[in-house]
Amino acid sequence: MKLQKYLQQLGYSRRKADDLAFTGRIMVNNQRIEQPWYEINEGDVVSIDGVDYVVQFETRFEYYVLNKPKGYVSSLSDPKEDKTIGEILRKRNLTNLKPVGRLDKDASGVIILTNDGELINVLTSARYGTERVYKAKVKGKVARAKLEMLKSGIEDEGEFLKCEDAKIVEEQVGYSLVEVKMIKGKKHEVKRLFAHIGNPVVELVRTKYGPIDISIVPNQGDIAKIRGDLLKALLDIKRLAKTL
Ligand code: URA
């Protein structure tokens, strides 16, 4: 594989990849390489500004994001459900992909899809604390003191639950819109937190998972390929996890 192609696989644009090589910022097996067309092999060590990557060809890996529509379960198949994200993927010929984590049937929003098992493990592991952001429409007015309580943490069904941050973004008649940041990924965590303070969730949208924002899939059912800087940011999480 050409060095340029490998750098693109890491998430750099073609122009940036050429630029990195031409400006002498790349070493391959301790030798400075200034030709983007240089052939590299699996197992070679490519250093970019002194940061080492052991070459592993990932041409088989693909990364997409889906705005899961409400009413669909986030598993690939479920004998009890007729609407699964597996059905959406089959229609788009993307049957090799798996969802990263889960999202309730009655919720919508960002689900990353990939066949990169290592990335799935890193993103879903509480150990690496990938941030998820939700917009929750909850019943009633939310007292600020109660939001503070959710940030400190609560006990629910024997589990400790907390949000990293929560802020009220809008107050409507009888409802509040709250933006909530989570990092643990426990089952029904946002709903359980707000049920605990007496403001049940009536609508839930995941607007962000790590670096992947809902803005590239604004409508329920939209699917987009993750590329460029976004892909680089996503793969950086995997790389960083390896160093921890
Ligand atoms: N929190 C929930 O309550 N539901 C989800 O689907 C995700 C987070």
Boltz pocket constraint, residues with backbone or C-beta under 6 A from the ligand:
constraints:
  - pocket:
      binder: B
      contacts: [[A, 102], [A, 103], [A, 104], [A, 105], [A, 107], [A, 186], [A, 187], [A, 188], [A, 189], [A, 190], [A, 191], [A, 192], [A, 204]]
      max_distance: 6.0
